[in-house]
Amino acid sequence: MNFLIIGTGHISERLADALLRLGITPYAVYSRSEAGAREFCKKTSTARAYTSLADALADSRCEAVYVASPTILHKEHTVASLLAGKHVLCEKALATSYAEYLDMRNCADRCGRVLLEAMRPAFDPITDEIARAVGKIGKIKSARLVFGQYSSRYDAFKAGTVMNAFNPEMKNSALYDLGVYPIYMAVRLFGEPFDISSRSVYLENGFEGEGSITLFYENFEVSVEYSKIRDMKSGGEIVGEGGTVRFDRINAPESLTVTDTLAGVSRAPVFPCENNMVYEAEAFINMVNGDSSYAAHTERSEAVMRLLDRAYPYAK
């Protein structure tokens, strides 16, 4: 499958690497910067460089598009790609609002094309192992899901330079950038909560730097914490009547420990992948070819977008 990659950042390089690991040479990249596009091609073995998105989408050899532009541009780039007849793998979070998401989803349905959210843990087999472990610890009593990562661009912000990563106009809040991971994991493990409460911490320019959300389920609560301005011990802890499940690195889990109230502690066998974007790229290709799991992933993405919309950190 020939992929057009929109964006030349680190995450685009990882997607290109994932494709190469699957035996697929990235077909083309789009960037407003010709130098940036050509440099990306050299780094990733991508065949073609475009500085016009219209020209890139008009290329009939391009079958699918990976959208890794800033979140505020996801809808524009996704809709343009769908209307050009391309299938789309779009970075999380899919959109800046639930209404935007619905526009994108409806466009994909009308065009008869696949629109899949590039949510890494959604396709990592370790997540399935976590879900199986949670299913064995009895009635859930509580859960805590955390992802905090000090952004390399925060130093520039503190020095007076506001880059896109900390510009509130880009709609790239800590919630949409990092908080989306623990929210996804909650939906994956427990479904959609009936209610939520949230709070955010803002920087001097009004950008949301970190926050917390409580997800309310019928008989328990899930605590979600996220941050772009400090490192936090990433992972999850789910407590049930019969034991506790713990895992690390919520976006790319590498360890899974189960504490059984009777049998003691056991470490589940997991096999981390050097680049777990391989799983989402492979799943996307399979879904384009008719894999029936597409519907389930679409439903989870929709639930996550509803929750993001309810916890939106800026004035509507």
C-alpha positions as CSV (number, residue, x, y, z in Angstrom):
1,M,0.0,0.0,0.0
2,N,1.4,3.4,-1.0
3,F,1.3,5.9,1.9
4,L,1.4,9.7,1.8
5,I,2.7,11.1,5.1
6,I,1.5,14.5,6.1
7,G,4.0,16.1,8.5
8,T,7.8,15.6,9.0
9,G,8.0,15.5,12.8
10,H,9.3,12.7,15.0
11,I,6.0,10.8,15.0
12,S,6.0,10.8,11.2
13,E,9.5,9.3,11.2
14,R,8.3,6.6,13.5
15,L,5.4,5.8,11.2
16,A,7.8,5.6,8.3
17,D,10.0,3.2,10.3
18,A,7.0,1.1,11.1
19,L,6.1,0.8,7.4
20,L,9.7,-0.2,6.6
21,R,9.5,-2.9,9.3
22,L,6.4,-4.2,7.5
23,G,8.3,-4.3,4.2
24,I,6.6,-1.1,2.9
25,T,8.6,1.8,1.5
26,P,6.9,5.1,2.4
27,Y,5.6,6.5,-0.9
28,A,5.5,10.2,-0.4
29,V,5.6,13.0,2.2
30,Y,3.9,16.4,2.3
31,S,5.5,19.4,4.0
32,R,5.2,23.2,3.4
33,S,9.0,23.2,3.6
34,E,10.8,21.7,0.5
35,A,14.0,21.4,2.5
36,G,12.1,19.6,5.3
37,A,10.3,17.3,2.9
38,R,13.6,16.3,1.2
39,E,15.4,15.8,4.5
40,F,12.6,13.5,5.6
41,C,12.9,11.5,2.4
42,K,16.6,11.0,3.1
43,K,16.0,9.9,6.7
44,T,13.2,7.5,6.0
45,S,13.7,6.2,2.4
46,T,10.5,7.9,1.3
47,A,10.3,8.1,-2.4
48,R,8.6,11.4,-3.2
49,A,8.5,14.9,-1.7
50,Y,5.5,17.3,-2.1
51,T,5.1,20.9,-1.0
52,S,1.6,21.1,-2.4
53,L,-1.0,19.0,-0.6
54,A,-3.4,19.2,-3.6
55,D,-0.7,17.8,-5.9
56,A,0.1,15.0,-3.4
57,L,-3.6,14.0,-3.1
58,A,-4.0,14.1,-6.9
59,D,-1.3,11.4,-7.2
60,S,-3.3,8.3,-8.2
61,R,-0.5,6.1,-6.9
62,C,-1.1,7.2,-3.4
63,E,-3.7,4.9,-1.7
64,A,-3.6,6.0,2.0
65,V,-2.7,9.1,4.0
66,Y,-1.2,9.3,7.5
67,V,-2.1,12.6,9.0
68,A,0.4,13.8,11.6
69,S,-0.1,17.6,11.2
70,P,-1.0,19.7,14.3
71,T,-4.4,18.7,15.8
72,I,-6.0,21.9,14.6
73,L,-5.4,20.8,11.0
74,H,-6.6,17.2,11.4
75,K,-10.1,17.8,10.1
76,E,-8.9,19.9,7.1
77,H,-6.3,17.4,6.0
78,T,-8.4,14.3,6.7
79,V,-11.5,15.5,4.8
80,A,-9.3,16.6,1.9
81,S,-7.7,13.2,1.8
82,L,-11.0,11.3,2.0
83,L,-12.6,13.4,-0.7
84,A,-9.5,12.6,-2.9
85,G,-10.4,8.9,-2.4
86,K,-7.7,8.0,0.1
87,H,-8.0,5.9,3.3
88,V,-6.8,7.9,6.3
89,L,-4.8,6.9,9.4
90,C,-5.0,10.1,11.6
91,E,-2.9,10.8,14.7
92,K,-4.6,11.0,18.1
93,A,-6.6,13.0,19.0
94,L,-8.6,12.7,15.9
95,A,-10.2,16.2,16.1
96,T,-10.4,19.3,18.4
97,S,-14.1,18.6,19.2
98,Y,-16.7,15.9,18.9
99,A,-18.6,18.0,16.3
100,E,-15.4,18.0,14.2
101,Y,-15.0,14.3,14.7
102,L,-18.6,13.6,13.4
103,D,-17.9,15.7,10.3
104,M,-14.8,13.6,9.6
105,R,-16.5,10.3,10.3
106,N,-19.5,11.2,8.2
107,C,-17.2,12.2,5.3
108,A,-15.4,8.8,5.6
109,D,-18.7,7.0,5.5
110,R,-19.9,8.9,2.5
111,C,-16.7,8.3,0.6
112,G,-16.6,4.6,1.5
113,R,-13.1,5.0,3.0
114,V,-11.5,3.9,6.2
115,L,-10.7,6.6,8.9
116,L,-8.8,5.1,11.7
117,E,-7.3,6.8,14.8
118,A,-3.6,6.2,15.2
119,M,-3.9,5.3,18.9
120,R,-0.8,3.1,19.6
121,P,-2.1,1.1,22.7
122,A,-5.3,0.4,20.8
123,F,-3.4,-2.1,18.6
124,D,-0.5,-3.2,20.8
125,P,-1.1,-6.8,21.9
126,I,0.0,-6.0,25.4
127,T,-3.2,-4.0,25.8
128,D,-5.2,-7.1,25.2
129,E,-3.1,-8.9,27.9
130,I,-3.9,-6.1,30.3
131,A,-7.6,-6.4,29.5
132,R,-7.5,-10.2,30.1
133,A,-5.7,-9.6,33.4
134,V,-8.2,-7.1,34.6
135,G,-11.0,-9.5,33.7
136,K,-9.5,-12.0,36.3
137,I,-9.3,-9.8,39.4
138,G,-12.9,-9.7,40.2
139,K,-15.2,-6.7,40.8
140,I,-13.3,-3.5,40.1
141,K,-12.9,-1.2,43.1
142,S,-10.7,1.6,41.7
143,A,-8.2,2.5,39.0
144,R,-5.5,5.1,38.4
145,L,-4.2,5.9,34.9
146,V,-1.3,8.3,34.5
147,F,0.8,9.8,31.6
148,G,3.1,12.7,32.3
149,Q,6.0,13.7,30.1
150,Y,8.1,16.8,30.4
151,S,8.1,18.4,26.9
152,S,11.4,19.3,25.4
153,R,9.7,22.5,24.2
154,Y,8.8,23.6,27.7
155,D,12.3,25.0,28.3
156,A,11.9,27.3,25.3
157,F,8.5,28.4,26.7
158,K,10.0,29.2,30.1
159,A,12.7,31.2,28.2
160,G,10.1,33.3,26.5
161,T,9.7,31.4,23.2
162,V,6.2,30.0,22.6
163,M,6.4,27.1,20.1
164,N,3.3,25.3,18.7
165,A,3.5,22.7,21.4
166,F,2.5,25.4,24.0
167,N,0.4,27.6,21.8
168,P,-3.3,27.4,22.9
169,E,-4.4,28.5,19.5
170,M,-3.1,25.2,18.1
171,K,-5.6,23.2,20.3
172,N,-2.7,21.0,21.3
173,S,-3.4,21.0,25.1
174,A,-2.0,18.5,27.5
175,L,-5.4,16.8,27.4
176,Y,-5.4,16.3,23.7
177,D,-1.7,15.5,23.4
178,L,-1.2,13.2,26.4
179,G,-4.4,12.8,28.4
180,V,-6.0,11.1,25.5
181,Y,-3.9,8.0,26.2
182,P,-5.2,7.2,29.7
183,I,-8.7,8.2,28.6
184,Y,-8.5,5.7,25.8
185,M,-7.2,3.0,28.2
186,A,-10.2,3.6,30.5
187,V,-12.6,3.2,27.6
188,R,-10.8,0.1,26.4
189,L,-10.9,-1.6,29.9
190,F,-14.2,-0.3,31.3
191,G,-16.3,1.3,28.6
192,E,-17.6,4.8,28.6
193,P,-18.3,6.3,32.0
194,F,-21.7,7.8,32.9
195,D,-20.1,11.0,34.2
196,I,-16.8,12.9,34.6
197,S,-15.3,15.8,36.5
198,S,-12.1,17.5,35.5
199,R,-9.6,20.2,36.4
200,S,-6.8,21.8,34.5
201,V,-3.6,23.7,35.3
202,Y,-2.8,26.6,33.0
203,L,0.4,28.4,32.0
204,E,0.9,32.1,31.8
205,N,-0.4,32.3,28.2
206,G,-3.5,30.2,29.0
207,F,-2.2,26.9,27.6
208,E,-3.3,23.8,29.6
209,G,-0.1,22.3,30.9
210,E,-1.6,19.5,32.9
211,G,-4.8,18.2,34.4
212,S,-6.8,15.5,36.0
213,I,-10.1,13.8,35.3
214,T,-12.3,11.5,37.4
215,L,-14.3,9.0,35.4
216,F,-17.4,7.8,37.2
217,Y,-18.6,4.2,36.6
218,E,-21.5,2.5,38.4
219,N,-19.5,1.0,41.3
220,F,-16.1,2.6,41.0
221,E,-14.1,5.6,39.8
222,V,-11.1,5.9,37.6
223,S,-8.5,8.7,38.3
224,V,-6.8,10.0,35.2
225,E,-3.7,12.3,35.4
226,Y,-1.7,13.8,32.6
227,S,1.0,16.5,32.1
228,K,3.2,18.1,29.5
229,I,5.2,20.1,32.1
230,R,6.5,17.4,34.4
231,D,7.5,13.8,34.2
232,M,5.2,11.4,36.0
233,K,5.4,7.7,36.6
234,S,3.4,6.6,33.6
235,G,1.2,3.6,33.7
236,G,-1.9,2.1,35.4
237,E,-3.0,0.4,38.6
238,I,-6.4,-1.3,38.6
239,V,-7.6,-2.7,41.9
240,G,-10.2,-5.5,42.1
241,E,-11.6,-7.6,44.9
242,G,-9.4,-10.5,43.9
243,G,-6.2,-8.7,43.0
244,T,-4.4,-5.8,41.4
245,V,-3.1,-5.2,37.9
246,R,-0.2,-2.8,37.3
247,F,1.4,-1.8,34.0
248,D,3.9,0.8,32.9
249,R,4.2,3.3,29.9
250,I,0.6,3.8,29.1
251,N,1.3,4.6,25.4
252,A,3.6,1.6,24.9
253,P,3.4,-0.8,27.9
254,E,6.4,-2.9,28.5
255,S,5.6,-4.7,31.8
256,L,2.5,-6.2,33.4
257,T,2.3,-7.4,37.0
258,V,-0.7,-9.1,38.6
259,T,-1.1,-9.4,42.3
260,D,-3.5,-12.1,43.3
261,T,-4.9,-11.9,46.9
262,L,-4.4,-15.7,47.3
263,A,-1.6,-16.6,44.9
264,G,0.7,-13.6,45.4
265,V,2.6,-11.6,42.7
266,S,3.1,-12.8,39.1
267,R,4.7,-11.0,36.2
268,A,2.8,-11.7,33.0
269,P,5.0,-12.5,29.9
270,V,4.9,-9.6,27.5
271,F,7.0,-9.0,24.4
272,P,7.5,-5.3,23.8
273,C,8.0,-4.1,20.3
274,E,10.8,-1.6,19.5
275,N,8.3,0.5,17.5
276,N,4.8,-0.4,18.5
277,M,3.4,1.8,15.6
278,V,3.9,-1.3,13.6
279,Y,0.7,-2.7,15.1
280,E,-1.4,0.3,14.1
281,A,0.0,0.4,10.6
282,E,-0.6,-3.3,10.1
283,A,-4.1,-3.0,11.6
284,F,-5.0,-0.1,9.3
285,I,-3.9,-2.0,6.2
286,N,-6.0,-5.0,7.3
287,M,-9.0,-2.8,7.9
288,V,-8.7,-1.3,4.5
289,N,-8.8,-4.9,3.2
290,G,-11.9,-5.6,5.2
291,D,-10.9,-6.6,8.7
292,S,-14.1,-6.6,10.8
293,S,-12.5,-5.0,13.9
294,Y,-12.8,-1.6,12.3
295,A,-16.3,-1.1,13.8
296,A,-15.1,-1.7,17.4
297,H,-12.1,0.7,17.0
298,T,-14.4,3.3,15.6
299,E,-16.8,3.0,18.5
300,R,-13.9,3.5,21.0
301,S,-12.6,6.5,19.2
302,E,-16.0,8.1,19.2
303,A,-16.4,7.5,23.0
304,V,-12.9,9.0,23.6
305,M,-13.9,12.1,21.5
306,R,-17.1,12.5,23.5
307,L,-15.1,12.4,26.8
308,L,-12.4,14.9,25.5
309,D,-15.2,17.2,24.5
310,R,-16.7,17.1,28.0
311,A,-13.4,17.7,29.6
312,Y,-12.3,20.3,27.0
313,P,-9.8,22.6,28.9
314,Y,-10.6,25.9,27.0
315,A,-13.8,28.0,26.8
316,K,-16.1,26.7,24.1
